[in-house]
Amino acid sequence: MPIYEYECTKCGKIEEVIQNFSDKPLNKCRFCSGKLHKLISHNSFQLKGSGWYATDYSSRSQSSSTPTKKTGETSDSNKPDKSAVKTSE
């Protein structure tokens, strides 16, 4: 369940409340009975470790990042270099 923050417009106190997504927002301060408004705050969810960022993918070796080939396909490395092929004229 997410934690929501509400600020009282009368006394200025900030209250944290654990609520379901389906719960109605609070509208009355429990300290002074003033009007509450919901605050937008930073979340604490962080993705840590390797593989979460685009820069992490480029640090892997080339062999692990190249897609596997289907049966019957040839790679460009198996084709002869056109500049190295001599033609008889």
C-alpha positions in Angstrom: 0.0 0.0 0.0 1.3 3.4 -0.9 2.1 6.2 1.7 0.5 9.5 1.0 1.4 12.9 2.5 -1.2 15.5 3.3 -0.5 19.1 4.5 -2.9 21.1 6.5 -3.7 24.6 5.1 -4.5 25.9 8.6 -1.7 24.6 10.9 0.8 23.6 8.3 1.5 20.1 9.7 2.3 17.3 7.3 0.8 13.9 7.9 1.8 10.6 6.3 -1.0 8.1 5.8 -0.9 4.5 4.4 -3.9 4.1 2.1 -5.2 1.8 -0.6 -5.5 3.1 -4.1 -9.3 2.8 -3.8 -9.5 4.8 -0.5 -10.9 8.3 -0.6 -8.3 11.1 0.1 -8.3 12.7 3.6 -9.9 16.1 3.8 -9.8 17.0 7.5 -6.7 17.5 9.7 -6.7 15.3 12.8 -4.8 18.0 14.8 -6.8 21.2 14.1 -9.7 20.1 11.8 -8.3 22.3 9.0 -8.5 21.4 5.3 -5.9 19.0 4.0 -4.4 18.8 0.5 -2.4 16.0 -0.9 1.3 16.6 -1.5 3.4 15.3 -4.4 6.6 13.8 -3.1 9.5 11.7 -4.3 9.1 8.0 -4.2 11.6 5.7 -2.6 11.7 3.1 -5.4 15.1 2.8 -7.0 16.5 0.4 -9.5 20.0 -0.6 -8.5 22.5 -3.0 -10.0 23.8 -3.7 -13.4 21.5 -3.9 -16.4 19.1 -1.1 -15.5 20.6 1.6 -17.6 21.5 1.9 -21.3 25.2 2.5 -20.3 25.3 -0.9 -18.5 24.3 -2.7 -21.7 27.2 -1.2 -23.7 29.8 -2.5 -21.2 29.0 -6.1 -22.0 31.1 -8.1 -24.5 30.1 -8.0 -28.1 29.4 -11.7 -28.3 26.7 -11.6 -25.6 25.0 -8.5 -27.2 24.7 -9.9 -30.7 21.5 -11.7 -31.6 21.6 -15.4 -32.3 21.3 -16.4 -35.9 18.7 -18.6 -37.4 19.6 -21.8 -39.1 20.8 -21.2 -42.7 21.8 -17.6 -42.2 25.4 -16.5 -43.0 27.2 -13.7 -41.3 29.1 -10.9 -43.1 32.4 -12.2 -41.6 32.1 -15.4 -43.7 31.7 -13.6 -46.9 34.9 -12.8 -48.9 36.0 -9.2 -49.0 35.4 -7.8 -52.5 38.6 -5.8 -52.4 40.6 -8.9 -51.7 39.0 -11.0 -54.5 41.0 -10.8 -57.8 39.1 -11.1 -61.0 40.8 -12.3 -64.2 40.3 -10.0 -67.1 
